[in-house]
Amino acid sequence: MPIPGYDPDDLEETLARLLAEHGHSEFLTDAEHERVKAGESLVDVLDSEDIERLLDLQRDQSTRPAK
């Protein structure tokens, strides 16, 4: 699923990083996690709402004041 403004490879890396930081269980079912482990792309497995939620987490982190 194309996401405007994102290179597909960069998006895949970004989603993988965000999932590692925030936990797979909130965004992936067990079956979806197995599909990703089997080599399927996160962009293909995640629905658009989950992709948006993950990218919002990244935006929130980048706009948070430094401590």
Residue pairs with C-beta under 8 A, 6 or more apart in sequence:
1 43
1 44
1 48
1 51
2 8
3 11
3 43
3 51
6 14
8 43
11 43
12 41
12 42
12 43
14 54
14 55
14 58
15 42
15 43
15 46
15 51
15 54
16 42
18 54
18 55
18 57
18 58
19 27
19 28
19 42
19 54
22 54
22 57
24 33
27 46
27 50
27 53
27 54
28 36
28 45
28 46
32 45
32 46
35 45
36 42
36 45
43 51
46 54
